[in-house]
Each structure stands twice: as C-alpha cells, then as structure tokens.
Amino acid sequence: MDLAGPYVVALDPDECRRLLATVTVGRIGICVGALPAIRTVRFQVAGGRVVFRARHGSRLHEGAAGQIVAFHADHFDESARRGWAVEALGRCLQVPAGPLADRADRSLAELWPNGSPQDSLLCLDLDQLSGQQVRWPERVDVGDPRSR
C-alpha cells in the first residue's frame, strides 16, 4: 500500500469564498475578559460577508461586536481523504437594517430557528482570507498494476 502522506494546497480568496458558502457552521475567535475564546456559530455568506447571530449582551456579542476577530470554517471528507480550512480576520460589525439584514435574518432563522428579538446580526468582511486544502494521494495496493 502507498504510504505517501498528505499534501497541502493554498487556496486563493475566490476559492475560499466559494467553500465558505458550502457550510453553515464555523468558529469565531474573540477576546472575553482579556482571554481568548472560541465560539461556534451558525453562519451564512451574504453580500461578501460572514453573517451570524449573537444574543445582545452575550459573551459572543460583547467579544465580537466592533472588535477584531478571527473566523474559521472547515470540512473534511474522510472517505475522499481530502478537506479544507478557511480563515478570515477583520472587524466584526453590526449588520445595518436593510435588505442584507432582512435576507440574512430569514436565512439564519432557518438554520437556527430558536432566534430571539434580542439577537443581533453581526458580520465580518471577507477581505482578509486565507485557506488551504489537504489531500492524500490515492491509495494504491502494492499488487495493483498502478503501483509499478
């Protein structure tokens, strides 16, 4: 059996944006009481931004609104032996009232139906993106003619 290890391919920003739009769960890195914290969020990509809900007054809201944050989403397919990870950095802002907020609120309500009137919509521009894809070479048995 071929024991070659995985290799990593850097993703360009357009591919990062495309991949982010294929998942709905990510993690946001914030600062809570001068300590780093990671929170899981349901999100969507809308208007070139990651948009998510945060309960007003919650640690997530206090740590994210108006602050520089890190965002991470990924996917790994064990059977295909490949996966990807995308990171974004930037200032997290309140989504202003208007069409983007209305669309995002409806979509997020479907993803996370237990929303509250006390929720705020927050967003992170996708200007500072990086990503990578991890792949393994195809498995080949020693007896397989392709191994020669």
C-alpha positions in Angstrom: 0.0 0.0 0.0 1.3 3.5 -0.8 2.2 5.3 2.4 2.7 8.7 0.9 1.5 11.4 3.3 -0.9 14.3 2.8 0.0 17.5 1.0 -1.4 21.0 1.4 -2.5 23.3 -1.4 -3.0 27.0 -0.7 -6.4 28.4 -1.7 -7.0 31.7 -3.4 -9.5 34.1 -1.9 -12.2 33.3 -4.5 -12.0 29.6 -3.8 -12.1 30.4 0.0 -15.3 32.4 -0.5 -16.8 29.6 -2.6 -16.0 27.0 0.0 -17.3 29.1 2.9 -20.7 29.2 1.1 -20.9 25.4 1.2 -21.0 25.1 5.1 -23.1 26.7 7.8 -21.1 26.1 11.0 -17.9 27.9 11.8 -15.9 29.1 14.8 -15.2 32.7 15.8 -12.2 33.7 17.9 -12.9 36.5 20.3 -11.5 38.0 23.5 -13.5 37.7 26.6 -12.2 39.4 29.7 -8.7 39.6 28.2 -8.7 35.9 27.5 -9.1 34.2 24.1 -12.3 32.3 23.5 -13.7 30.3 20.6 -17.4 30.2 19.9 -19.3 28.0 17.5 -21.7 29.9 15.3 -24.2 29.1 12.5 -23.5 31.5 9.7 -24.1 32.3 6.1 -22.2 34.1 3.5 -24.1 37.1 2.2 -23.0 40.3 0.5 -19.4 39.2 0.6 -19.5 38.8 4.4 -19.9 36.1 7.0 -23.1 36.9 8.8 -24.2 35.3 12.1 -26.5 35.9 15.1 -25.4 36.8 18.6 -27.6 37.4 21.6 -27.3 41.1 22.6 -25.3 41.2 25.9 -23.9 37.7 25.5 -20.2 37.0 25.7 -20.2 36.4 22.0 -21.8 39.7 21.3 -19.6 41.6 23.7 -16.4 39.9 22.4 -17.3 40.3 18.7 -19.3 43.5 18.1 -16.9 46.2 16.9 -13.8 44.1 17.6 -11.1 42.4 15.5 -12.0 38.7 15.4 -10.8 35.5 13.7 -13.2 33.3 11.9 -12.6 29.7 10.9 -14.7 27.1 8.9 -13.7 23.8 7.5 -14.8 20.5 6.1 -13.1 17.1 5.9 -14.3 14.1 3.9 -12.7 11.0 5.4 -13.8 8.7 2.6 -12.4 11.1 -0.1 -9.3 11.8 2.0 -9.4 15.5 1.5 -10.6 18.5 3.3 -10.2 22.3 3.5 -10.0 25.1 6.1 -10.6 28.8 5.6 -9.7 31.6 8.0 -10.8 35.2 7.9 -9.6 38.2 10.0 -11.2 41.5 10.5 -13.5 43.8 12.4 -16.9 42.4 13.2 -19.7 44.9 12.8 -23.4 45.1 13.3 -25.4 44.4 10.1 -27.3 47.7 9.4 -31.0 47.5 8.8 -31.9 46.9 5.2 -32.2 44.2 2.5 -29.0 42.4 3.6 -30.2 42.2 7.2 -33.7 41.1 6.2 -32.3 38.3 3.9 -29.7 37.2 6.4 -32.2 37.1 9.2 -34.6 35.0 7.3 -31.9 32.5 6.2 -30.4 32.3 9.6 -33.8 31.7 11.2 -34.0 28.5 9.0 -30.5 27.4 10.2 -31.0 28.3 13.8 -34.8 28.5 14.5 -34.5 29.5 18.2 -33.7 33.1 17.4 -34.8 35.9 19.7 -35.7 39.5 19.2 -32.7 40.2 21.4 -30.4 38.7 18.8 -28.1 41.0 16.8 -26.9 40.2 13.3 -23.1 40.6 13.1 -20.9 40.4 10.1 -17.3 40.1 9.1 -16.0 41.3 5.7 -14.2 38.6 3.8 -11.3 40.9 2.7 -8.6 39.1 4.7 -8.9 35.4 3.7 -6.6 32.5 3.7 -7.2 28.9 3.2 -5.7 25.5 2.5 -6.9 22.2 1.1 -5.4 19.0 2.4 -5.2 16.0 0.1 -3.8 12.5 0.3 -2.5 10.7 -2.7 -4.8 8.0 -3.9 -4.3 4.7 -2.1 -2.7 2.1 -4.2 -2.2 -1.6 -3.2 1.3 -3.0 -3.9 -0.3 -5.7 -6.0 -2.2 -3.2 -8.1 -0.6 -2.6 -11.6 -0.8 1.2 -10.9 1.8 0.8 -8.2 4.5 -0.1 -10.7 
